[in-house]
């Protein structure tokens, strides 16, 4: 961490952006994995 307030704000925003990107990848991975399973279960029911 740096002592410059502007740099600290930038680092905090960058970290938040990284979390959002990873979260969106996780969401898409869950959807891609879950939708076919749910469709097969609904069709076979």
C-alpha positions in Angstrom: 0.0 0.0 0.0 1.2 3.5 -0.7 0.9 6.6 1.4 -0.4 8.7 -1.4 -4.2 9.0 -0.9 -4.9 9.0 -4.7 -2.8 5.9 -5.2 -4.6 4.2 -2.2 -8.0 5.0 -3.8 -6.8 3.6 -7.1 -5.5 0.4 -5.5 -8.8 0.0 -3.7 -10.8 0.5 -6.9 -8.6 -1.9 -8.7 -9.1 -4.6 -6.0 -12.9 -4.1 -6.2 -12.7 -4.4 -10.0 -10.7 -7.6 -9.7 -13.3 -9.0 -7.3 -16.1 -8.1 -9.6 -14.4 -9.9 -12.6 -13.7 -13.0 -10.6 -17.3 -13.0 -9.3 -18.7 -12.7 -12.8 -16.6 -15.6 -14.0 -17.8 -17.7 -11.1 -21.4 -16.8 -11.8 -21.1 -17.8 -15.5 -19.4 -21.0 -14.5 -22.2 -21.9 -12.1 -24.8 -21.1 -14.7 -23.1 -23.1 -17.5 -22.8 -26.0 -15.1 -26.3 -25.8 -13.6 -28.5 -25.1 -16.6 -27.9 -28.4 -18.4 -28.4 -30.3 -15.2 -31.6 -28.5 -14.4 -32.9 -29.0 -18.0 -32.2 -32.7 -17.9 -33.9 -33.1 -14.6 -37.0 -31.2 -15.7 -37.2 -33.2 -19.0 -36.8 -36.5 -17.2 -39.4 -35.7 -14.5 
